[in-house]
Amino acid sequence: MFAIQITLFSLICLLLALSVFFSFRARREKEPAKRGLYSARMNICMGLMLVMIAVTQLFFFSESSFRRIFGTVLVLLGLFNLFAGIRNHGHFDRLLR
C-alpha cells in the first residue's frame, strides 16, 4: 500500500513538472501551431495529474462525503482536460504536417 502511494506521489510530481514545462514552452513559442501543440500537451499532463490526485483522495484517505465530492469533481475536470488536450493535440499536429 505504501509503495503505491509513493508511486502515485511521484507520478503526480512528474506530471506537475511536465505541465509547468509545457506551459513555459507554449508561452515562449512564436509560431501559433507549435504554441497550440504545447498547450495541448500541457492539458494532457494536467488532466492526468488531476485524475491521479482524485485517485489518492478517493482511495487512500478516510471516508468522508467532502473527499468523495472533491475526488469526483477532480476526476471530471481531469477527464475533460485529457479529452480536450488529446483533441487539440491531434488538430495542431495535423497543422504542423
C-alpha positions as CSV (number, residue, x, y, z in Angstrom):
1,M,0.0,0.0,0.0
2,F,2.8,2.4,0.9
3,A,4.6,1.7,-2.4
4,I,1.5,2.5,-4.4
5,Q,1.2,5.9,-2.5
6,I,4.9,6.7,-3.2
7,T,4.4,5.8,-6.9
8,L,1.3,7.9,-7.2
9,F,3.0,10.8,-5.5
10,S,6.0,10.5,-7.8
11,L,3.7,10.4,-10.9
12,I,1.8,13.5,-9.7
13,C,5.1,15.4,-9.2
14,L,6.3,14.3,-12.7
15,L,3.1,15.4,-14.3
16,L,3.2,18.7,-12.5
17,A,6.7,19.3,-13.7
18,L,5.7,18.4,-17.3
19,S,2.7,20.7,-17.1
20,V,4.8,23.6,-16.0
21,F,7.4,22.8,-18.7
22,F,4.9,22.7,-21.5
23,S,3.2,25.9,-20.2
24,F,6.5,27.8,-20.4
25,R,7.2,26.3,-23.8
26,A,3.8,27.4,-25.1
27,R,4.1,30.9,-23.7
28,R,7.5,31.5,-25.3
29,E,6.7,30.0,-28.7
30,K,6.1,32.5,-31.5
31,E,4.5,30.1,-34.0
32,P,0.8,29.6,-33.3
33,A,0.7,25.9,-34.3
34,K,3.5,24.9,-32.0
35,R,2.0,27.1,-29.3
36,G,-1.2,25.1,-29.6
37,L,0.7,21.8,-29.6
38,Y,2.5,22.7,-26.4
39,S,-0.8,23.9,-24.8
40,A,-2.4,20.6,-25.7
41,R,0.4,18.6,-24.1
42,M,0.1,20.8,-21.0
43,N,-3.7,19.9,-20.9
44,I,-3.0,16.2,-21.3
45,C,-0.4,16.3,-18.4
46,M,-2.7,18.4,-16.3
47,G,-5.7,16.1,-16.9
48,L,-3.7,13.0,-15.9
49,M,-2.4,14.8,-12.8
50,L,-5.9,15.7,-11.7
51,V,-7.1,12.1,-12.2
52,M,-4.1,10.9,-10.1
53,I,-4.9,13.4,-7.3
54,A,-8.5,12.3,-7.4
55,V,-7.5,8.6,-7.0
56,T,-5.4,9.4,-4.0
57,Q,-8.3,11.4,-2.5
58,L,-10.9,8.6,-3.1
59,F,-8.9,5.6,-2.1
60,F,-6.1,6.4,0.3
61,F,-7.8,8.6,2.9
62,S,-10.6,8.2,5.4
63,E,-14.1,8.1,4.1
64,S,-15.9,11.5,4.1
65,S,-18.5,13.0,1.9
66,F,-16.4,16.0,1.2
67,R,-13.5,13.8,-0.1
68,R,-15.9,11.9,-2.3
69,I,-17.3,15.1,-3.8
70,F,-13.8,16.7,-4.2
71,G,-12.5,13.5,-5.8
72,T,-15.4,13.2,-8.2
73,V,-15.0,16.9,-9.3
74,L,-11.3,16.3,-9.9
75,V,-12.0,13.2,-11.9
76,L,-14.5,15.1,-14.1
77,L,-12.2,18.1,-14.5
78,G,-9.2,15.8,-15.3
79,L,-11.1,13.8,-17.9
80,F,-12.3,17.0,-19.6
81,N,-8.7,18.3,-19.7
82,L,-7.4,15.0,-21.0
83,F,-10.1,14.9,-23.7
84,A,-9.6,18.5,-24.8
85,G,-5.8,18.0,-24.8
86,I,-6.0,14.9,-27.0
87,R,-8.4,16.5,-29.4
88,N,-6.3,19.7,-29.7
89,H,-3.1,17.8,-30.0
90,G,-4.5,15.9,-33.0
91,H,-5.6,19.2,-34.5
92,F,-2.3,21.1,-34.1
93,D,-0.3,18.0,-35.1
94,R,-2.1,17.9,-38.4
95,L,-1.5,21.6,-38.9
96,L,2.3,21.2,-38.4
97,R,2.5,18.4,-41.0
